[in-house]
Amino acid sequence: MNEISYSYVALLDVLAYREYLARDTDSGRLEFRDAMSRALSIFRKVNENDFGHTAISDTIIVTCSKQEQIVAFLRLLKRVQISFLRQGLFLRGAAVYARHFQSGNLTYSPALTRAYKLEQESAIYPRIMIDQNILEMFYSSNRQEKLIRSGLVAEWNGVYFLNILDLQSWKVVYDAAKSLFDRDSKDLAGKESAFAKHVWFENFIFASSCAKRGVRRYIPKARILDKKSNIVGKASGSENVVND
């Protein structure tokens, strides 16, 4: 087999895919399918000679074989993430630079394996991780200036991920994230893992230097238990009290 070339490869997953699919099944409607279709329409304007993409079930794979196209590749991922968010869908994933081969039905890709591992181990929240080897590749050859100027790489707690926030996109992202939380807030009650993803995303939005003044956070703060607290299965008498 000929030498396999290196490519940028992003592996993206739609969070809560099974839950949305179940909603469509229970309601008899195709709202989730239609939202996915609208979100993926972002690729209609993409030059397929520069960027490839494949969508299978809840997974989207985006590729670019031209090393010098790193900023354009990250900009495309930013557009994709915002497109899905505007349709009420969180994406999580990872972007790497490694060997990747795809021809017809055959895919041989250490890059996909690396991206999957990075997503599973580090993404956790609705964000697209950026493999450190991409940054090292540009820094080691003194070509980091284009990455820095782009403002597309964020760092938090020693890991790197795609920054989708700028002066133009901040309010768009905020409005979409707020709508997504408002829509699903009742279903999030008691589901700490899902709730934590919204909390992280809100913190990320308001940690941005582009955050708009006077815009309020949309996730309620923790509060002290009182008589108005909604306790599911609240005991009606002292006989139900459990002593430790």
N, C-alpha and C positions, 0 to 999 in steps of 0.2 A: 504493500500500500504506500502511496506517495506520502511525503511529509504533510502532517496536518497543521494548518495555519492557526494562528492565534486570533481570537476575536473578543470583542466585548459582548458579554452575554448577561442579560437580566432575566431572572426568574421571578415572576410576580404572581401572587395568589390573592384571590378575593376572600377577605375575612367573612366568617359567618355564612359561607356558601350553602351549607346544608340547611341552615335555618331558613334562609331565603327561599331555597328550593321547596322546602316543606310548606312554606306559606303559599306558594303558587299552587302546590298540589292540593292543599286544604281548601283554598278559595276557588279553585277552578279557573283562576286567571293566570296571565303570563307576565305579570308586572316585573318580576326579577329578570326574566329573559329579555324583555324589552329594554330594561335599564342597562343590562350588559351590552345589548346591541347598540344603544345610543352611546355608551361610553367607548366602545371599540371603534366607533365611527371616526375617532380622532386619527386613525391610521389611513383614512382615505386620502389625506393630503400629504402622506409621507412618501418620499422617493424610495421605492423598493430596491433600487440599485445601491442605495447607501444603508438602508435599515430593513432588516427582515423581521417579520413577526408571525407568531403562531398562537392561536387561542384554542385551548382544549379544556372543556369543562370549566373549572375555576382557576386555571393556570394560563398565564400569558408569558410567552417567551419573546424577548426582543434582542436582536443581534446586530452587530456592526463589525465588519472586518477591517476597517481602516483605522489604524492606531491614532492618526492625527485628528480623528473626528470625535475625540473624547467629549468636548464641550457640547457639540451638537447631539451626541448620544444622551448625555445627561439632561439636556434641555428637552429632548423627546420624552424621556422618562418622567420629567416634571409635568409635561403636558398630559401624559397618560394618567399619572396619579391624580391630578386635578380633575381630569375628565371623569374618572370613576367617582371621585368624591362628590362632584356636582350631581351625580346620579344616585347619591346616597349609599355609596359603597367604599369601604376602606380597603386599601391595598397594602400588602406587606411583601417584602421580597429582598433580593440582593443582586448587585451587579458586580461582575468579576471580569478579569482578562485572563483567558487561558485557552487551551486548544479546543477547537470546536469544528466538527464536520457534520454537514447535513446535506443529503442528496436524495431526493424522492422520499421514500419511506424509511431510509436509513439515517439514523442519527448516532454519531459517536462523539461524545462530548464530556471530557473531564471538566469543562467549564460549567456545565449544568450541575454536575455532582458537587463541585466546589460552591456554586451559588446556593444550592439546596442546603448544604451543610451550614453555610454562613447565615442563611435565613433562619433555620431551625435553632441555631445556637445563640444568635445575637439579635435578630430583628425584634422579636417579641411584640412590639407595638406596630401601629400602622405607619411604617416607614420603609424606605428602600436602602438597605445597607450598601456601602461602597467598600469593596475589598481593599485592604491596606496596600496590597501589592500594586494596585493602580496608582496610588499616590506615590509609592516608593519608586515606581518606574519613571515618573515625571520628575520627582525631586532628585533622583540619582543622576539624571542627565541634564539637570539645571533647566528644565522646561516647565516648572511649576507655575510660572506667572499666569498662564492662560487659565489654569484651574482656580487660582486665587482671585483673579479678576472676575471670573464668571459668577462667584458667590453661590455656586451650586453644591458645595460640599460643607456640611455641618459636622461639628464634633461635639460630643457630649459624653462625659465619663469615659473618655479614651477610645470611643468607637466613632466611626464615620458613616454618615448617611446623607441621602439627598436632601438638599434644602429647597423646598418648593415655595418659600415665602420671599416676596420682594414688595416694593411699594405698590405695584399694580395688582399683585395676586393676593395680598394679605386679606383684604375684605372679602374677596371671592371665597377663599379657603375658610375664613371665619364663618361666613354665612352658611356655607355648605356643611361644615362640621357641626354647627349649632342645629341646623335642620335635621341632620342625621341623629344627633343625640336626642332632640325633642321627639322625633318619631319613635325611637326605640327605648326611651327612658323607662317606660313601664315594664318592658320585657327584661331590662337590665337588673331589676331589683333582685338582690341576693346572688347575682352572678358576678363575682369579684373579678375574675379574669377578663371578662368582656368589658366591665365597667372601667377597669384599670387602663384599658386601651384608649378609652375616651378621655380619661383624666390626663394621661400622658400627652395626648394630642393637643388638648387644651393648653397644658403647660408649655408645650412647644410653640404654639401660636403666640402666647403672650410673652414668651421669653425673647421673641424676635425683636430686633431693633426697628422693624417696620410696623410694630403694633400701633394701632390707632388710639389716640388719647380719647378717653370718655367711653370707650366700648367696654361693656361689662362681660365678665365671665358668664358662661351659660350653665355650668354644672354647679348645683347647690353645694354649699359647704357642709361639712360634718356638723351635727348639732347635738346638744345634750338631750337625753331622754326626758320627756315630760308627759303629761296626761294626754296630749294630743297625738303622741307617737302611735303609728299604726303597727301594732304588734300582731303578726300573723299567728293564729292559734293561741292567743293570749289566755292564760288561765283565768277561770271565773271564780275560783275559790281557793282558800289556803290549802285544801287537801291535795292540790296539784303542785304544790311547791316541792322542789327537789332539794334536799339538803346534801351538801358535799361532805 
